[in-house]
Amino acid sequence: MAARRTWRLALDWTPNTNHTGFYVARAQGLCNIEFVLPEDAAAEGMTPARLVAAGKADFAIAPSETAVSFATSESSKPRLQAVAAVLQGSTSAIATLKSSGIDTPAMLAGKRYASYVGRFEDAIVAQMVTNSGGDGTAVDFHPLPAHAYGDEDTMNAGSVVASMLEKGLSDSTWIFSHWEGVLAERSGQELNYFALEDFGVPYGYSPVLLAHPDLLGSEAEAVKAFLAASAKGFAYAAAEPQAAAEILCKEAAHPSLADAEFVAASQKMIAPKYLTEEGKWGVMAPGRWTKFVDFLGDSHILVSRGGKPIDRSAVDDAGLFTNEFLP
């Protein structure tokens, strides 16, 4: 009998409760996964998605705008496609310390924002500030080292809040409230959360699972099997958050997971966000993608890596994602 395929999955962040279903699937013997941590990607000078583009990983976890970025890159670059939404519900937010007094996005004008240096990230945040009544052009955007992956304090804590905001090195950043927010709360630090959807940004799915088009063409049935195994892992994590949290801690064995009670609290908070109302994992609605790309176009955020405007009509929404390989 042939050996079962081992999949290389590049994580977008330190192992956390966004990823639990994948770790559960591996622990339960549903599939073989080799996890590539972001600091490992940074050591190669790449983001997780670029590892996939270079053929050094099979899948990458990334925000939906990464699919838009690859769709609008040079014609020589592969068009990475989202094959599953890791989360259905959004817990993505811009955060500030309550002690900073910055309690609306408008107040970020003239303040610092710690950026992961995504192509559209700063412009999305600036538009959010403008929508809130502030001057989005006045935000002080400063880059995190190697997309934050190059900072040891950040990677050990699994939190930019701990490594930047709490140390006074920035005033705001983009987080997942069910992860860095719960961690901050347990350390006695209260945060303000600015959900993108509350300030005129119809954000897409975050995160999603990206794949190379060559993989989808050459190993379609194997990809379907991997996503079926992953779906079972996330269904388990949704139904049994405490047990799933324990599996994550054991399987990943990462320094950021040392506080098992924190991981369990995060797992319970995120569990309802994994599946659709019908109990499905990974499914993506076309309209959600269209609204997000429409926003990028209407807000003049669609630009090339060199800053050249890209017409909205150049982005094929249907090509950004597929539900074809989901169970």
KAZIKA-V253155 format. One record per backbone hydrogen bond with DSSP energy under -1.0 kcal/mol. CO is the residue of the C=O (numbers start at 1). NH is the residue of the N-H. Records with the same first field share a line. If there is no record, write none. Layout:
CO = NH  NH
//
This chain:
7 = 34
8 = 58  59
9 = 36
10 = 61
16 = 19
19 = 22  23
20 = 24
21 = 25
22 = 26
23 = 27
24 = 28
25 = 30
26 = 29
32 = 7
34 = 9
36 = 11
37 = 41
38 = 42
39 = 43
41 = 44  46
42 = 45
47 = 51
48 = 52
49 = 53
50 = 54
51 = 56
52 = 55
59 = 10
60 = 210
62 = 208
63 = 66
64 = 68
65 = 69
66 = 70
67 = 71
68 = 72
70 = 73
74 = 77
78 = 80
81 = 211
82 = 322
84 = 209
91 = 177
93 = 175
94 = 194
95 = 173
96 = 192
97 = 100
98 = 101
101 = 103
104 = 107
105 = 108
106 = 109
108 = 111
111 = 140
113 = 142
115 = 144
120 = 124
121 = 125
122 = 126
123 = 127
124 = 128
125 = 129
126 = 130
127 = 131
128 = 132
129 = 134
130 = 133
135 = 138
136 = 139
138 = 110
139 = 141
140 = 113
142 = 115
144 = 147
145 = 148  150
146 = 149
148 = 151
151 = 155
152 = 156
153 = 157
154 = 158  159
159 = 163
160 = 164  165
161 = 166
164 = 169
165 = 168
172 = 114
173 = 95
175 = 93
176 = 179  180  181
179 = 183
180 = 184
181 = 185
182 = 186
183 = 187
184 = 189
185 = 188
190 = 98
192 = 96
194 = 94
195 = 198
196 = 199  201
201 = 203
205 = 64
207 = 86  87
208 = 62
209 = 83
210 = 60
211 = 81
212 = 216
213 = 217
214 = 218
215 = 219
219 = 223
220 = 224
221 = 225
222 = 226
223 = 227
224 = 228
225 = 229
226 = 230
227 = 231
228 = 232
229 = 233
230 = 234
231 = 235
232 = 236
233 = 237
234 = 238
235 = 239
236 = 240
240 = 244
241 = 245
242 = 246
243 = 247
244 = 248
245 = 249
246 = 250
247 = 251
248 = 252
249 = 253
254 = 257
255 = 258
258 = 260
259 = 263
260 = 264
261 = 265
262 = 266
263 = 267
264 = 268
265 = 269
266 = 270
267 = 271
270 = 273
271 = 274
273 = 88  89
276 = 279
280 = 276
282 = 85
285 = 289
286 = 290
287 = 291
288 = 292
289 = 293
290 = 294
291 = 295
292 = 296
293 = 297
294 = 298
295 = 299
296 = 301  302
297 = 300
301 = 303
302 = 310
304 = 307
308 = 304
311 = 314
312 = 315
316 = 319
317 = 320
320 = 82
323 = 326
//
